[in-house]
Every structure is written in C-alpha cells, then in structure tokens.
Amino acid sequence: MNTDTMQKIRAARTALVFDQPFFGALALRLAIQEDPGCGTAWVDGRTMGYDPEFFASLTHEEATTIVAHEVMH
C-alpha cells in the first residue's frame, strides 16, 4: 500500500471531520482498500476502494471531494 496515497486519504478524511463533520464521521467508518484496477474509487457501505494512481494525481481538495462523494453513495 502506497503510504503517500494513504496519507492523502487520511488527510482528506481529517479535513472532512473539521469542515463537514457529518461526512467526516461517515468517512472514518469506512475501511480503506487499495484497488489498482478500479480506475477511480468505489464504496460498498463498509469499505472505500481506491485506485492509487488516480489518487496520486489528485490535489488535497480533489481527494477530499472524492472521499465525500463516495460517502454519499
């Protein structure tokens, strides 16, 4: 698991806790799973999967938006 990418996801979840507590609380409940073949990200209610190459290309703000988007599914 790429530690830089995981750090980006952790930072995105932390930002949500402070800026959007409802979505942040939900994001913290999701397990995080690397899924190189998925293209972007997915969620199944328990786990958020992510493509490490996709997340590596995102800014902090974009990563935070993607995490919030996945929580809304």
All heavy atoms as a GROMACS GRO file, in nm:
protein
  567
    1MET      N    1   0.085  -0.118   0.000
    1MET     CA    2   0.000   0.000   0.000
    1MET      C    3   0.090   0.124   0.000
    1MET      O    4   0.180   0.135   0.081
    1MET     CB    5  -0.092  -0.002   0.122
    1MET     CG    6  -0.195   0.105   0.120
    1MET     SD    7  -0.318   0.092   0.251
    1MET     CE    8  -0.411  -0.051   0.196
    2ASN      N    9   0.064   0.215  -0.090
    2ASN     CA   10   0.142   0.337  -0.103
    2ASN      C   11   0.114   0.430   0.015
    2ASN      O   12   0.002   0.475   0.034
    2ASN     CB   13   0.106   0.406  -0.235
    2ASN     CG   14   0.190   0.527  -0.262
    2ASN    OD1   15   0.223   0.603  -0.173
    2ASN    ND2   16   0.222   0.546  -0.388
    3THR      N   17   0.217   0.458   0.095
    3THR     CA   18   0.197   0.540   0.215
    3THR      C   19   0.162   0.684   0.181
    3THR      O   20   0.087   0.747   0.254
    3THR     CB   21   0.320   0.534   0.307
    3THR    OG1   22   0.434   0.579   0.234
    3THR    CG2   23   0.342   0.395   0.360
    4ASP      N   24   0.216   0.739   0.071
    4ASP     CA   25   0.182   0.875   0.032
    4ASP      C   26   0.034   0.886  -0.004
    4ASP      O   27  -0.033   0.982   0.034
    4ASP     CB   28   0.267   0.922  -0.087
    4ASP     CG   29   0.412   0.944  -0.049
    4ASP    OD1   30   0.442   0.963   0.070
    4ASP    OD2   31   0.497   0.940  -0.140
    5THR      N   32  -0.016   0.788  -0.075
    5THR     CA   33  -0.157   0.788  -0.113
    5THR      C   34  -0.246   0.770   0.010
    5THR      O   35  -0.347   0.839   0.025
    5THR     CB   36  -0.185   0.679  -0.217
    5THR    OG1   37  -0.096   0.696  -0.327
    5THR    CG2   38  -0.328   0.687  -0.267
    6MET      N   39  -0.208   0.680   0.098
    6MET     CA   40  -0.286   0.660   0.221
    6MET      C   41  -0.285   0.787   0.305
    6MET      O   42  -0.387   0.824   0.364
    6MET     CB   43  -0.231   0.543   0.303
    6MET     CG   44  -0.294   0.409   0.269
    6MET     SD   45  -0.475   0.408   0.273
    6MET     CE   46  -0.507   0.441   0.444
    7GLN      N   47  -0.171   0.856   0.310
    7GLN     CA   48  -0.163   0.981   0.384
    7GLN      C   49  -0.257   1.084   0.324
    7GLN      O   50  -0.322   1.161   0.395
    7GLN     CB   51  -0.020   1.034   0.388
    7GLN     CG   52  -0.004   1.160   0.468
    7GLN     CD   53  -0.048   1.146   0.612
    7GLN    OE1   54  -0.036   1.040   0.673
    7GLN    NE2   55  -0.101   1.252   0.668
    8LYS      N   56  -0.268   1.086   0.192
    8LYS     CA   57  -0.358   1.180   0.124
    8LYS      C   58  -0.503   1.149   0.160
    8LYS      O   59  -0.582   1.240   0.185
    8LYS     CB   60  -0.338   1.172  -0.027
    8LYS     CG   61  -0.414   1.278  -0.104
    8LYS     CD   62  -0.390   1.270  -0.253
    8LYS     CE   63  -0.255   1.330  -0.285
    8LYS     NZ   64  -0.235   1.346  -0.430
    9ILE      N   65  -0.538   1.021   0.165
    9ILE     CA   66  -0.674   0.982   0.202
    9ILE      C   67  -0.701   1.015   0.349
    9ILE      O   68  -0.808   1.067   0.384
    9ILE     CB   69  -0.699   0.833   0.171
    9ILE    CG1   70  -0.697   0.812   0.020
    9ILE    CG2   71  -0.831   0.786   0.232
    9ILE    CD1   72  -0.698   0.667  -0.023
   10ARG      N   73  -0.604   0.988   0.436
   10ARG     CA   74  -0.621   1.023   0.578
   10ARG      C   75  -0.639   1.174   0.595
   10ARG      O   76  -0.723   1.219   0.674
   10ARG     CB   77  -0.500   0.976   0.658
   10ARG     CG   78  -0.497   0.828   0.680
   10ARG     CD   79  -0.382   0.790   0.772
   10ARG     NE   80  -0.369   0.646   0.778
   10ARG     CZ   81  -0.263   0.578   0.735
   10ARG    NH1   82  -0.158   0.641   0.686
   10ARG    NH2   83  -0.261   0.448   0.743
   11ALA      N   84  -0.560   1.252   0.523
   11ALA     CA   85  -0.572   1.398   0.531
   11ALA      C   86  -0.709   1.444   0.480
   11ALA      O   87  -0.769   1.537   0.536
   11ALA     CB   88  -0.460   1.465   0.451
   12ALA      N   89  -0.759   1.380   0.376
   12ALA     CA   90  -0.891   1.414   0.322
   12ALA      C   91  -1.000   1.383   0.425
   12ALA      O   92  -1.090   1.464   0.447
   12ALA     CB   93  -0.917   1.337   0.193
   13ARG      N   94  -0.990   1.269   0.490
   13ARG     CA   95  -1.089   1.233   0.592
   13ARG      C   96  -1.082   1.329   0.711
   13ARG      O   97  -1.185   1.371   0.764
   13ARG     CB   98  -1.071   1.089   0.638
   13ARG     CG   99  -1.100   0.991   0.527
   13ARG     CD  100  -1.113   0.847   0.566
   13ARG     NE  101  -1.020   0.797   0.664
   13ARG     CZ  102  -1.023   0.673   0.711
   13ARG    NH1  103  -1.113   0.587   0.667
   13ARG    NH2  104  -0.936   0.632   0.801
   14THR      N  105  -0.961   1.366   0.751
   14THR     CA  106  -0.945   1.461   0.861
   14THR      C  107  -1.005   1.596   0.824
   14THR      O  108  -1.073   1.659   0.906
   14THR     CB  109  -0.796   1.477   0.897
   14THR    OG1  110  -0.744   1.350   0.936
   14THR    CG2  111  -0.775   1.578   1.008
   15ALA      N  112  -0.981   1.642   0.702
   15ALA     CA  113  -1.039   1.769   0.658
   15ALA      C  114  -1.191   1.764   0.663
   15ALA      O  115  -1.256   1.862   0.704
   15ALA     CB  116  -0.991   1.802   0.517
   16LEU      N  117  -1.247   1.651   0.625
   16LEU     CA  118  -1.393   1.638   0.631
   16LEU      C  119  -1.443   1.643   0.774
   16LEU      O  120  -1.549   1.702   0.801
   16LEU     CB  121  -1.438   1.508   0.564
   16LEU     CG  122  -1.437   1.506   0.412
   16LEU    CD1  123  -1.467   1.366   0.361
   16LEU    CD2  124  -1.536   1.606   0.357
   17VAL      N  125  -1.371   1.582   0.867
   17VAL     CA  126  -1.412   1.585   1.008
   17VAL      C  127  -1.424   1.730   1.056
   17VAL      O  128  -1.520   1.766   1.124
   17VAL     CB  129  -1.315   1.505   1.096
   17VAL    CG1  130  -1.340   1.531   1.244
   17VAL    CG2  131  -1.327   1.356   1.067
   18PHE      N  132  -1.327   1.813   1.019
   18PHE     CA  133  -1.328   1.952   1.064
   18PHE      C  134  -1.422   2.040   0.983
   18PHE      O  135  -1.488   2.128   1.040
   18PHE     CB  136  -1.186   2.010   1.058
   18PHE     CG  137  -1.098   1.958   1.168
   18PHE    CD1  138  -0.994   1.872   1.137
   18PHE    CD2  139  -1.119   1.993   1.300
   18PHE    CE1  140  -0.913   1.822   1.238
   18PHE    CE2  141  -1.038   1.945   1.400
   18PHE     CZ  142  -0.934   1.859   1.370
   19ASP      N  143  -1.430   2.019   0.852
   19ASP     CA  144  -1.508   2.108   0.766
   19ASP      C  145  -1.652   2.061   0.743
   19ASP      O  146  -1.741   2.144   0.725
   19ASP     CB  147  -1.439   2.123   0.630
   19ASP     CG  148  -1.301   2.184   0.642
   19ASP    OD1  149  -1.274   2.255   0.742
   19ASP    OD2  150  -1.219   2.161   0.551
   20GLN      N  151  -1.672   1.932   0.738
   20GLN     CA  152  -1.804   1.872   0.713
   20GLN      C  153  -1.818   1.752   0.808
   20GLN      O  154  -1.806   1.636   0.766
   20GLN     CB  155  -1.817   1.826   0.568
   20GLN     CG  156  -1.803   1.937   0.466
   20GLN     CD  157  -1.921   2.031   0.469
   20GLN    OE1  158  -2.033   1.991   0.498
   20GLN    NE2  159  -1.895   2.157   0.440
   21PRO      N  160  -1.844   1.776   0.937
   21PRO     CA  161  -1.840   1.668   1.036
   21PRO      C  162  -1.930   1.549   1.005
   21PRO      O  163  -1.893   1.435   1.034
   21PRO     CB  164  -1.883   1.736   1.166
   21PRO     CG  165  -1.863   1.881   1.144
   21PRO     CD  166  -1.872   1.905   0.996
   22PHE      N  167  -2.045   1.572   0.946
   22PHE     CA  168  -2.134   1.461   0.913
   22PHE      C  169  -2.065   1.364   0.817
   22PHE      O  170  -2.059   1.244   0.841
   22PHE     CB  171  -2.265   1.513   0.852
   22PHE     CG  172  -2.357   1.403   0.807
   22PHE    CD1  173  -2.431   1.330   0.899
   22PHE    CD2  174  -2.370   1.373   0.673
   22PHE    CE1  175  -2.516   1.228   0.857
   22PHE    CE2  176  -2.456   1.272   0.630
   22PHE     CZ  177  -2.528   1.200   0.723
   23PHE      N  178  -2.011   1.419   0.707
   23PHE     CA  179  -1.944   1.335   0.608
   23PHE      C  180  -1.813   1.280   0.664
   23PHE      O  181  -1.775   1.167   0.634
   23PHE     CB  182  -1.919   1.414   0.480
   23PHE     CG  183  -2.045   1.454   0.411
   23PHE    CD1  184  -2.079   1.588   0.400
   23PHE    CD2  185  -2.133   1.360   0.360
   23PHE    CE1  186  -2.196   1.626   0.338
   23PHE    CE2  187  -2.251   1.397   0.298
   23PHE     CZ  188  -2.283   1.531   0.288
   24GLY      N  189  -1.745   1.358   0.746
   24GLY     CA  190  -1.621   1.311   0.807
   24GLY      C  191  -1.643   1.192   0.897
   24GLY      O  192  -1.567   1.095   0.893
   25ALA      N  193  -1.749   1.196   0.977
   25ALA     CA  194  -1.779   1.083   1.066
   25ALA      C  195  -1.809   0.957   0.985
   25ALA      O  196  -1.765   0.847   1.021
   25ALA     CB  197  -1.897   1.118   1.157
   26LEU      N  198  -1.882   0.972   0.877
   26LEU     CA  199  -1.912   0.857   0.792
   26LEU      C  200  -1.786   0.806   0.723
   26LEU      O  201  -1.765   0.684   0.713
   26LEU     CB  202  -2.018   0.893   0.688
   26LEU     CG  203  -2.156   0.926   0.744
   26LEU    CD1  204  -2.248   0.973   0.632
   26LEU    CD2  205  -2.216   0.808   0.818
   27ALA      N  206  -1.701   0.897   0.678
   27ALA     CA  207  -1.577   0.857   0.609
   27ALA      C  208  -1.486   0.778   0.703
   27ALA      O  209  -1.420   0.682   0.660
   27ALA     CB  210  -1.504   0.980   0.555
   28LEU      N  211  -1.482   0.816   0.830
   28LEU     CA  212  -1.396   0.746   0.926
   28LEU      C  213  -1.442   0.604   0.953
   28LEU      O  214  -1.363   0.520   0.998
   28LEU     CB  215  -1.388   0.825   1.057
   28LEU     CG  216  -1.311   0.956   1.050
   28LEU    CD1  217  -1.322   1.028   1.184
   28LEU    CD2  218  -1.166   0.932   1.014
   29ARG      N  219  -1.567   0.576   0.927
   29ARG     CA  220  -1.620   0.440   0.950
   29ARG      C  221  -1.586   0.342   0.838
   29ARG      O  222  -1.601   0.222   0.853
   29ARG     CB  223  -1.772   0.444   0.967
   29ARG     CG  224  -1.816   0.517   1.091
   29ARG     CD  225  -1.967   0.524   1.100
   29ARG     NE  226  -2.008   0.599   1.215
   29ARG     CZ  227  -2.041   0.544   1.332
   29ARG    NH1  228  -2.036   0.414   1.348
   29ARG    NH2  229  -2.080   0.620   1.431
   30LEU      N  230  -1.540   0.396   0.724
   30LEU     CA  231  -1.508   0.310   0.610
   30LEU      C  232  -1.365   0.258   0.620
   30LEU      O  233  -1.272   0.334   0.643
   30LEU     CB  234  -1.522   0.389   0.479
   30LEU     CG  235  -1.662   0.436   0.442
   30LEU    CD1  236  -1.654   0.528   0.321
   30LEU    CD2  237  -1.753   0.318   0.415
   31ALA      N  238  -1.350   0.129   0.600
   31ALA     CA  239  -1.216   0.072   0.583
   31ALA      C  240  -1.165   0.118   0.447
   31ALA      O  241  -1.243   0.141   0.355
   31ALA     CB  242  -1.223  -0.080   0.589
   32ILE      N  243  -1.035   0.131   0.435
   32ILE     CA  244  -0.975   0.177   0.310
   32ILE      C  245  -0.901   0.061   0.246
   32ILE      O  246  -0.824  -0.009   0.311
   32ILE     CB  247  -0.877   0.294   0.336
   32ILE    CG1  248  -0.946   0.408   0.410
   32ILE    CG2  249  -0.815   0.342   0.205
   32ILE    CD1  250  -1.062   0.470   0.335
   33GLN      N  251  -0.927   0.039   0.116
   33GLN     CA  252  -0.868  -0.074   0.044
   33GLN      C  253  -0.812  -0.027  -0.090
   33GLN      O  254  -0.883   0.034  -0.168
   33GLN     CB  255  -0.974  -0.181   0.021
   33GLN     CG  256  -0.928  -0.299  -0.060
   33GLN     CD  257  -1.040  -0.399  -0.080
   33GLN    OE1  258  -1.120  -0.422   0.008
   33GLN    NE2  259  -1.045  -0.455  -0.199
   34GLU      N  260  -0.687  -0.057  -0.115
   34GLU     CA  261  -0.626  -0.027  -0.244
   34GLU      C  262  -0.684  -0.120  -0.349
   34GLU      O  263  -0.695  -0.241  -0.327
   34GLU     CB  264  -0.475  -0.045  -0.233
   34GLU     CG  265  -0.400   0.005  -0.352
   34GLU     CD  266  -0.250  -0.001  -0.330
   34GLU    OE1  267  -0.198   0.080  -0.251
   34GLU    OE2  268  -0.187  -0.090  -0.391
   35ASP      N  269  -0.723  -0.062  -0.463
   35ASP     CA  270  -0.780  -0.140  -0.573
   35ASP      C  271  -0.731  -0.082  -0.705
   35ASP      O  272  -0.799   0.000  -0.768
   35ASP     CB  273  -0.933  -0.138  -0.566
   35ASP     CG  274  -0.999  -0.225  -0.671
   35ASP    OD1  275  -0.927  -0.290  -0.751
   35ASP    OD2  276  -1.122  -0.230  -0.673
   36PRO      N  277  -0.610  -0.122  -0.749
   36PRO     CA  278  -0.548  -0.062  -0.867
   36PRO      C  279  -0.631  -0.072  -0.995
   36PRO      O  280  -0.618   0.012  -1.082
   36PRO     CB  281  -0.417  -0.138  -0.883
   36PRO     CG  282  -0.389  -0.195  -0.749
   36PRO     CD  283  -0.523  -0.221  -0.686
   37GLY      N  284  -0.718  -0.166  -1.007
   37GLY     CA  285  -0.792  -0.184  -1.131
   37GLY      C  286  -0.922  -0.108  -1.139
   37GLY      O  287  -0.989  -0.110  -1.243
   38CYS      N  288  -0.961  -0.037  -1.034
   38CYS     CA  289  -1.095   0.023  -1.034
   38CYS      C  290  -1.104   0.154  -1.112
   38CYS      O  291  -1.213   0.198  -1.146
   38CYS     CB  292  -1.145   0.042  -0.892
   38CYS     SG  293  -1.072   0.180  -0.803
   39GLY      N  294  -0.993   0.219  -1.138
   39GLY     CA  295  -0.995   0.342  -1.216
   39GLY      C  296  -1.007   0.468  -1.134
   39GLY      O  297  -0.937   0.564  -1.158
   40THR      N  298  -1.099   0.472  -1.038
   40THR     CA  299  -1.116   0.591  -0.955
   40THR      C  300  -1.133   0.547  -0.809
   40THR      O  301  -1.036   0.529  -0.738
   40THR     CB  302  -1.235   0.676  -1.001
   40THR    OG1  303  -1.354   0.595  -1.002
   40THR    CG2  304  -1.213   0.736  -1.138
   41ALA      N  305  -1.257   0.534  -0.765
   41ALA     CA  306  -1.286   0.491  -0.628
   41ALA      C  307  -1.425   0.427  -0.625
   41ALA      O  308  -1.505   0.446  -0.715
   41ALA     CB  309  -1.280   0.610  -0.533
   42TRP      N  310  -1.450   0.352  -0.520
   42TRP     CA  311  -1.580   0.288  -0.502
   42TRP      C  312  -1.606   0.272  -0.353
   42TRP      O  313  -1.515   0.283  -0.272
   42TRP     CB  314  -1.588   0.153  -0.572
   42TRP     CG  315  -1.480   0.056  -0.531
   42TRP    CD1  316  -1.360   0.038  -0.596
   42TRP    CD2  317  -1.478  -0.032  -0.420
   42TRP    NE1  318  -1.285  -0.057  -0.531
   42TRP    CE2  319  -1.356  -0.102  -0.421
   42TRP    CE3  320  -1.567  -0.060  -0.318
   42TRP    CZ2  321  -1.321  -0.198  -0.325
   42TRP    CZ3  322  -1.533  -0.156  -0.222
   42TRP    CH2  323  -1.412  -0.223  -0.227
   43VAL      N  324  -1.729   0.245  -0.320
   43VAL     CA  325  -1.767   0.219  -0.180
   43VAL      C  326  -1.879   0.116  -0.180
   43VAL      O  327  -1.960   0.111  -0.272
   43VAL     CB  328  -1.809   0.350  -0.109
   43VAL    CG1  329  -1.936   0.406  -0.166
   43VAL    CG2  330  -1.818   0.332   0.040
   44ASP      N  331  -1.878   0.031  -0.078
   44ASP     CA  332  -1.984  -0.069  -0.067
   44ASP      C  333  -2.060  -0.060   0.066
   44ASP      O  334  -2.133  -0.150   0.102
   44ASP     CB  335  -1.928  -0.211  -0.086
   44ASP     CG  336  -1.832  -0.254   0.024
   44ASP    OD1  337  -1.814  -0.177   0.123
   44ASP    OD2  338  -1.775  -0.363   0.014
   45GLY      N  339  -2.041   0.050   0.136
   45GLY     CA  340  -2.108   0.068   0.265
   45GLY      C  341  -2.018   0.038   0.383
   45GLY      O  342  -2.043   0.085   0.493
   46ARG      N  343  -1.915  -0.042   0.361
   46ARG     CA  344  -1.820  -0.076   0.467
   46ARG      C  345  -1.677  -0.038   0.431
   46ARG      O  346  -1.596  -0.010   0.518
   46ARG     CB  347  -1.822  -0.226   0.495
   46ARG     CG  348  -1.948  -0.274   0.557
   46ARG     CD  349  -1.932  -0.419   0.596
   46ARG     NE  350  -2.064  -0.479   0.604
   46ARG     CZ  351  -2.087  -0.606   0.598
   46ARG    NH1  352  -1.988  -0.690   0.581
   46ARG    NH2  353  -2.209  -0.652   0.608
   47THR      N  354  -1.646  -0.041   0.302
   47THR     CA  355  -1.511  -0.022   0.253
   47THR      C  356  -1.512   0.081   0.140
   47THR      O  357  -1.603   0.081   0.058
   47THR     CB  358  -1.454  -0.155   0.199
   47THR    OG1  359  -1.463  -0.253   0.302
   47THR    CG2  360  -1.312  -0.142   0.152
   48MET      N  361  -1.407   0.164   0.138
   48MET     CA  362  -1.385   0.251   0.023
   48MET      C  363  -1.261   0.200  -0.048
   48MET      O  364  -1.153   0.193   0.010
   48MET     CB  365  -1.362   0.396   0.065
   48MET     CG  366  -1.351   0.489  -0.056
   48MET     SD  367  -1.313   0.659  -0.014
   48MET     CE  368  -1.138   0.659  -0.050
   49GLY      N  369  -1.278   0.161  -0.173
   49GLY     CA  370  -1.166   0.119  -0.255
   49GLY      C  371  -1.118   0.235  -0.339
   49GLY      O  372  -1.196   0.324  -0.374
   50TYR      N  373  -0.989   0.235  -0.369
   50TYR     CA  374  -0.936   0.346  -0.448
   50TYR      C  375  -0.824   0.297  -0.538
   50TYR      O  376  -0.754   0.202  -0.507
   50TYR     CB  377  -0.883   0.456  -0.357
   50TYR     CG  378  -0.757   0.417  -0.282
   50TYR    CD1  379  -0.631   0.450  -0.332
   50TYR    CD2  380  -0.764   0.345  -0.164
   50TYR    CE1  381  -0.516   0.411  -0.265
   50TYR    CE2  382  -0.650   0.307  -0.097
   50TYR     CZ  383  -0.526   0.340  -0.148
   50TYR     OH  384  -0.412   0.302  -0.082
   51ASP      N  385  -0.810   0.364  -0.651
   51ASP     CA  386  -0.701   0.338  -0.744
   51ASP      C  387  -0.585   0.429  -0.701
   51ASP      O  388  -0.598   0.551  -0.704
   51ASP     CB  389  -0.744   0.370  -0.887
   51ASP     CG  390  -0.639   0.333  -0.989
   51ASP    OD1  391  -0.519   0.353  -0.962
   51ASP    OD2  392  -0.677   0.286  -1.096
   52PRO      N  393  -0.472   0.371  -0.661
   52PRO     CA  394  -0.361   0.453  -0.611
   52PRO      C  395  -0.306   0.552  -0.713
   52PRO      O  396  -0.268   0.663  -0.677
   52PRO     CB  397  -0.256   0.352  -0.567
   52PRO     CG  398  -0.297   0.222  -0.622
   52PRO     CD  399  -0.443   0.229  -0.654
   53GLU      N  400  -0.304   0.515  -0.841
   53GLU     CA  401  -0.256   0.608  -0.943
   53GLU      C  402  -0.350   0.727  -0.957
   53GLU      O  403  -0.306   0.841  -0.972
   53GLU     CB  404  -0.239   0.538  -1.078
   53GLU     CG  405  -0.120   0.445  -1.083
   53GLU     CD  406  -0.099   0.388  -1.222
   53GLU    OE1  407  -0.134   0.455  -1.321
   53GLU    OE2  408  -0.048   0.276  -1.229
   54PHE      N  409  -0.480   0.700  -0.951
   54PHE     CA  410  -0.578   0.808  -0.960
   54PHE      C  411  -0.562   0.903  -0.842
   54PHE      O  412  -0.554   1.025  -0.860
   54PHE     CB  413  -0.720   0.749  -0.964
   54PHE     CG  414  -0.828   0.852  -0.955
   54PHE    CD1  415  -0.852   0.940  -1.059
   54PHE    CD2  416  -0.907   0.861  -0.841
   54PHE    CE1  417  -0.953   1.036  -1.051
   54PHE    CE2  418  -1.007   0.956  -0.832
   54PHE     CZ  419  -1.030   1.043  -0.937
   55PHE      N  420  -0.557   0.849  -0.720
   55PHE     CA  421  -0.546   0.935  -0.602
   55PHE      C  422  -0.413   1.010  -0.599
   55PHE      O  423  -0.407   1.123  -0.551
   55PHE     CB  424  -0.568   0.857  -0.473
   55PHE     CG  425  -0.707   0.871  -0.421
   55PHE    CD1  426  -0.809   0.791  -0.468
   55PHE    CD2  427  -0.738   0.967  -0.326
   55PHE    CE1  428  -0.938   0.805  -0.422
   55PHE    CE2  429  -0.867   0.982  -0.279
   55PHE     CZ  430  -0.968   0.902  -0.327
   56ALA      N  431  -0.308   0.951  -0.650
   56ALA     CA  432  -0.178   1.018  -0.653
   56ALA      C  433  -0.183   1.143  -0.741
   56ALA      O  434  -0.109   1.239  -0.718
   56ALA     CB  435  -0.069   0.923  -0.702
   57SER      N  436  -0.272   1.144  -0.840
   57SER     CA  437  -0.281   1.258  -0.932
   57SER      C  438  -0.368   1.372  -0.878
   57SER      O  439  -0.374   1.478  -0.939
   57SER     CB  440  -0.338   1.212  -1.067
   57SER     OG  441  -0.476   1.181  -1.055
   58LEU      N  442  -0.436   1.351  -0.765
   58LEU     CA  443  -0.530   1.449  -0.713
   58LEU      C  444  -0.464   1.549  -0.618
   58LEU      O  445  -0.370   1.515  -0.547
   58LEU     CB  446  -0.642   1.379  -0.636
   58LEU     CG  447  -0.728   1.278  -0.712
   58LEU    CD1  448  -0.827   1.212  -0.618
   58LEU    CD2  449  -0.798   1.343  -0.829
   59THR      N  450  -0.518   1.669  -0.616
   59THR     CA  451  -0.479   1.766  -0.513
   59THR      C  452  -0.550   1.727  -0.384
   59THR      O  453  -0.642   1.642  -0.384
   59THR     CB  454  -0.523   1.909  -0.552
   59THR    OG1  455  -0.667   1.915  -0.554
   59THR    CG2  456  -0.466   1.950  -0.687
   60HIS      N  457  -0.511   1.790  -0.275
   60HIS     CA  458  -0.578   1.764  -0.146
   60HIS      C  459  -0.727   1.792  -0.156
   60HIS      O  460  -0.809   1.713  -0.110
   60HIS     CB  461  -0.513   1.849  -0.036
   60HIS     CG  462  -0.590   1.848   0.092
   60HIS    ND1  463  -0.594   1.738   0.175
   60HIS    CD2  464  -0.669   1.942   0.149
   60HIS    CE1  465  -0.672   1.766   0.279
   60HIS    NE2  466  -0.717   1.889   0.266
   61GLU      N  467  -0.762   1.904  -0.218
   61GLU     CA  468  -0.904   1.942  -0.229
   61GLU      C  469  -0.981   1.841  -0.314
   61GLU      O  470  -1.095   1.805  -0.281
   61GLU     CB  471  -0.918   2.083  -0.289
   61GLU     CG  472  -0.871   2.193  -0.197
   61GLU     CD  473  -0.718   2.209  -0.194
   61GLU    OE1  474  -0.647   2.154  -0.282
   61GLU    OE2  475  -0.670   2.276  -0.101
   62GLU      N  476  -0.921   1.795  -0.422
   62GLU     CA  477  -0.987   1.696  -0.507
   62GLU      C  478  -1.004   1.564  -0.433
   62GLU      O  479  -1.111   1.501  -0.442
   62GLU     CB  480  -0.907   1.674  -0.635
   62GLU     CG  481  -0.909   1.793  -0.729
   62GLU     CD  482  -0.809   1.782  -0.842
   62GLU    OE1  483  -0.705   1.713  -0.827
   62GLU    OE2  484  -0.834   1.844  -0.947
   63ALA      N  485  -0.902   1.521  -0.359
   63ALA     CA  486  -0.912   1.396  -0.282
   63ALA      C  487  -1.022   1.406  -0.178
   63ALA      O  488  -1.099   1.312  -0.158
   63ALA     CB  489  -0.777   1.364  -0.217
   64THR      N  490  -1.031   1.522  -0.112
   64THR     CA  491  -1.135   1.542  -0.011
   64THR      C  492  -1.273   1.535  -0.076
   64THR      O  493  -1.365   1.473  -0.021
   64THR     CB  494  -1.115   1.677   0.060
   64THR    OG1  495  -0.983   1.678   0.118
   64THR    CG2  496  -1.218   1.700   0.168
   65THR      N  497  -1.287   1.593  -0.191
   65THR     CA  498  -1.415   1.590  -0.264
   65THR      C  499  -1.452   1.447  -0.303
   65THR      O  500  -1.568   1.407  -0.289
   65THR     CB  501  -1.408   1.680  -0.389
   65THR    OG1  502  -1.380   1.813  -0.347
   65THR    CG2  503  -1.538   1.676  -0.468
   66ILE      N  504  -1.354   1.371  -0.350
   66ILE     CA  505  -1.381   1.232  -0.389
   66ILE      C  506  -1.424   1.149  -0.269
   66ILE      O  507  -1.520   1.071  -0.276
   66ILE     CB  508  -1.257   1.167  -0.457
   66ILE    CG1  509  -1.225   1.237  -0.589
   66ILE    CG2  510  -1.276   1.017  -0.475
   66ILE    CD1  511  -1.329   1.220  -0.697
   67VAL      N  512  -1.356   1.165  -0.156
   67VAL     CA  513  -1.393   1.090  -0.035
   67VAL      C  514  -1.536   1.127   0.006
   67VAL      O  515  -1.618   1.039   0.036
   67VAL     CB  516  -1.293   1.113   0.080
   67VAL    CG1  517  -1.342   1.050   0.209
   67VAL    CG2  518  -1.157   1.056   0.043
   68ALA      N  519  -1.569   1.256   0.007
   68ALA     CA  520  -1.705   1.299   0.041
   68ALA      C  521  -1.807   1.242  -0.058
   68ALA      O  522  -1.914   1.195  -0.018
   68ALA     CB  523  -1.714   1.451   0.044
   69HIS      N  524  -1.772   1.243  -0.184
   69HIS     CA  525  -1.860   1.188  -0.287
   69HIS      C  526  -1.888   1.040  -0.262
   69HIS      O  527  -2.003   0.996  -0.268
   69HIS     CB  528  -1.797   1.209  -0.424
   69HIS     CG  529  -1.867   1.138  -0.535
   69HIS    ND1  530  -1.971   1.194  -0.604
   69HIS    CD2  531  -1.849   1.014  -0.588
   69HIS    CE1  532  -2.014   1.107  -0.695
   69HIS    NE2  533  -1.942   0.998  -0.687
   70GLU      N  534  -1.784   0.966  -0.232
   70GLU     CA  535  -1.802   0.822  -0.207
   70GLU      C  536  -1.887   0.798  -0.083
   70GLU      O  537  -1.969   0.706  -0.082
   70GLU     CB  538  -1.666   0.753  -0.195
   70GLU     CG  539  -1.587   0.749  -0.325
   70GLU     CD  540  -1.664   0.686  -0.440
   70GLU    OE1  541  -1.735   0.587  -0.419
   70GLU    OE2  542  -1.651   0.738  -0.552
   71VAL      N  543  -1.869   0.879   0.019
   71VAL     CA  544  -1.951   0.865   0.141
   71VAL      C  545  -2.099   0.883   0.107
   71VAL      O  546  -2.185   0.816   0.164
   71VAL     CB  547  -1.906   0.967   0.248
   71VAL    CG1  548  -2.008   0.983   0.357
   71VAL    CG2  549  -1.771   0.926   0.306
   72MET      N  550  -2.130   0.973   0.014
   72MET     CA  551  -2.270   0.999  -0.020
   72MET      C  552  -2.336   0.883  -0.094
   72MET      O  553  -2.458   0.881  -0.107
   72MET     CB  554  -2.281   1.127  -0.102
   72MET     CG  555  -2.258   1.250  -0.016
   72MET     SD  556  -2.292   1.403  -0.104
   72MET     CE  557  -2.131   1.436  -0.174
   73HIS      N  558  -2.258   0.789  -0.143
   73HIS     CA  559  -2.319   0.672  -0.208
   73HIS      C  560  -2.383   0.584  -0.104
   73HIS      O  561  -2.460   0.502  -0.125
   73HIS     CB  562  -2.215   0.594  -0.288
   73HIS     CG  563  -2.182   0.656  -0.419
   73HIS    ND1  564  -2.263   0.653  -0.528
   73HIS    CD2  565  -2.073   0.725  -0.459
   73HIS    CE1  566  -2.206   0.716  -0.629
   73HIS    NE2  567  -2.090   0.761  -0.590
   0.00000   0.00000   0.00000
